[in-house]
């Protein structure tokens, strides 16, 4: 059940991050004033979606066969297989790093005064998080 939630919530998370990045880019290039009602809440929504995705992923990882293999001492066999290494080490690590980037971008946006710096903080850090996560998704399992 957790695996299904993690897999299906990923689409909502990707859509939310892409929508936040596009909306902030549009607002930056159109010269809009930073609005609390739209831009701030959209950035917060993207942060919440990403955080829920990472929590579901951590719970999924703790109940997976990869975690049990790592815990039982077969670390070298997991690291030798490229797919196992992706699923057991790289994907969770990039998810956590992505969450840290989103949190930092949101915090940086929150304390900025200049509207352009607010927009650029969200575009840069949410975009980096999205890129990292998309690079480390196990696409063979998805397709």
C-alpha positions as CSV (number, residue, x, y, z in Angstrom):
1,X,0.0,0.0,0.0
2,X,2.8,2.4,0.9
3,X,4.6,1.6,-2.3
4,X,1.5,2.4,-4.3
5,X,1.0,5.7,-2.4
6,X,4.7,6.6,-3.0
7,X,4.4,5.8,-6.7
8,X,1.1,7.6,-7.3
9,X,1.9,10.7,-5.1
10,X,5.0,11.2,-7.2
11,X,2.9,12.4,-10.1
12,X,1.2,15.0,-7.9
13,X,4.5,16.1,-6.5
14,X,6.1,16.5,-10.0
15,X,3.1,18.4,-11.2
16,X,3.1,20.7,-8.2
17,X,6.9,21.4,-8.6
18,X,6.6,22.1,-12.3
19,X,3.6,24.3,-11.7
20,X,5.4,26.3,-9.0
21,X,8.5,26.8,-11.2
22,X,6.5,27.8,-14.2
23,X,4.3,30.2,-12.2
24,X,7.3,31.9,-10.5
25,X,9.1,32.1,-13.8
26,X,6.1,33.8,-15.5
27,X,5.6,36.2,-12.5
28,X,9.3,37.1,-12.6
29,X,9.4,37.8,-16.3
30,X,6.1,39.6,-16.4
31,X,7.3,42.0,-13.6
32,X,4.5,41.1,-11.1
33,X,4.7,42.1,-7.5
34,X,5.2,39.2,-5.2
35,X,1.8,38.2,-3.9
36,X,1.2,36.3,-0.7
37,X,-2.1,34.9,-1.9
38,X,-0.6,33.1,-4.9
39,X,3.2,32.8,-5.1
40,X,3.8,32.2,-1.4
41,X,1.0,29.6,-1.1
42,X,2.1,27.9,-4.3
43,X,5.7,27.6,-3.0
44,X,4.4,26.3,0.3
45,X,2.1,23.8,-1.5
46,X,5.1,22.5,-3.5
47,X,7.1,22.1,-0.3
48,X,4.3,20.2,1.4
49,X,3.8,17.9,-1.6
50,X,7.6,17.2,-1.7
51,X,7.8,16.6,2.0
52,X,4.9,14.1,1.9
53,X,6.6,12.3,-1.0
54,X,9.9,12.0,0.9
55,X,8.1,10.7,4.0
56,X,6.2,8.1,2.0
57,X,9.5,7.1,0.3
58,X,11.3,6.7,3.7
59,X,8.4,4.5,5.0
60,X,8.5,2.6,1.8
61,X,12.2,2.1,2.0
62,X,12.1,0.9,5.6
63,X,9.7,-1.9,4.6
64,X,11.5,-2.8,1.3
65,X,13.7,-5.8,0.6
66,X,16.6,-3.5,-0.1
67,X,16.6,-2.2,3.4
68,X,16.5,-5.7,4.8
69,X,19.4,-6.7,2.6
70,X,21.4,-3.7,3.7
71,X,20.6,-4.4,7.3
72,X,21.5,-8.0,7.1
73,X,25.0,-7.3,5.9
74,X,24.8,-7.9,2.1
75,X,25.9,-4.3,1.4
76,X,28.4,-5.3,-1.2
77,X,25.9,-7.4,-3.3
78,X,23.5,-4.4,-3.3
79,X,26.2,-2.0,-4.4
80,X,27.4,-4.3,-7.2
81,X,24.1,-4.4,-8.9
82,X,23.3,-1.1,-10.6
83,X,19.5,-1.4,-10.2
84,X,19.7,-2.3,-6.6
85,X,22.1,0.5,-5.9
86,X,19.8,3.0,-7.6
87,X,16.8,1.8,-5.6
88,X,18.5,1.3,-2.3
89,X,21.0,4.2,-2.1
90,X,20.8,6.8,-4.9
91,X,17.1,7.3,-5.2
92,X,16.5,7.8,-1.4
93,X,19.6,10.0,-1.1
94,X,18.5,12.3,-4.0
95,X,15.0,12.5,-2.5
96,X,16.4,13.7,0.8
97,X,18.9,16.1,-0.9
98,X,16.0,17.4,-3.0
99,X,13.9,18.0,0.0
100,X,16.8,19.9,1.6
101,X,17.0,22.1,-1.5
102,X,13.3,22.8,-1.5
103,X,13.4,23.7,2.2
104,X,16.4,26.0,1.6
105,X,14.8,27.7,-1.4
106,X,11.6,28.3,0.5
107,X,13.4,29.6,3.6
108,X,15.6,31.9,1.4
109,X,12.5,33.1,-0.4
110,X,10.7,33.8,2.9
111,X,13.5,36.1,4.1
112,X,14.2,38.0,0.9
113,X,12.9,41.5,0.4
114,X,13.5,42.0,-3.3
115,X,10.8,40.4,-5.4
116,X,13.3,39.2,-8.1
117,X,15.4,37.4,-5.5
118,X,12.2,35.8,-4.1
119,X,11.3,34.5,-7.5
120,X,14.8,33.4,-8.3
121,X,15.2,31.5,-5.0
122,X,12.1,29.4,-5.8
123,X,13.0,28.9,-9.5
124,X,16.6,27.9,-8.7
125,X,16.3,25.6,-5.7
126,X,13.0,24.0,-6.7
127,X,14.3,23.4,-10.2
128,X,17.5,21.8,-8.9
129,X,15.5,19.6,-6.6
130,X,13.2,18.6,-9.5
131,X,16.2,17.9,-11.7
132,X,18.0,15.7,-9.1
133,X,14.9,13.7,-8.4
134,X,14.1,13.2,-12.1
135,X,17.6,11.9,-12.7
136,X,17.4,9.3,-10.0
137,X,13.9,7.9,-10.5
138,X,14.0,4.2,-11.3
139,X,12.4,4.6,-14.7
140,X,12.6,0.9,-15.5
141,X,10.2,0.2,-12.6
142,X,7.8,3.0,-13.7
143,X,7.6,2.1,-17.4
